[in-house]
Each structure stands twice: as C-alpha cells, then as structure tokens.
Amino acid sequence: MRTRLTNKSRILESLDATLRDLEIRACWLGLKLSDLNYTDKIKYIMDFWNVSKETVEKAVYTDKVISEQ
C-alpha cells in the first residue's frame, strides 16, 4: 500500500530544503561578524544559493527542525 508518507522524493526534497535552510542560517551567523549591512547580506546569500529573498528571510528568522516537516 502506497501512502503519502512513503513518497521518497517528497521526503528527500523536504530534507534538502531543511539542510539548505540550516546552511543559510549558519552563513547568516558568519556574516554577522562582517561589516556588511542587512541588504548586502541578503543579496550575498541569494546569489550564493540562488534563492529568493523570502526564502532567505524564512531560513534566518524561522526556527525549523527536521521533525517538524
């Protein structure tokens, strides 16, 4: 029997997004030590990971753990 919870690609996509968000958050913490302003930090992360501003802000300001997905 196939259910929504056993869809491997959905699970992997969820993990990829969670890991990306953790990497973005770690990068953000590192950029806090630089003298870049907020906009430049956002732009740097957007260019590095090729994501939208909303994705960056969600990753930085939302606490998310793997078990919540």
Secondary structure by P-SEA (a helix, b strand, c coil): ccccccaaaaaaaaaaaaaaaaaaaaaaaaaccccccaaaaaaaaaaaccccaaaaaaaaccccccccc
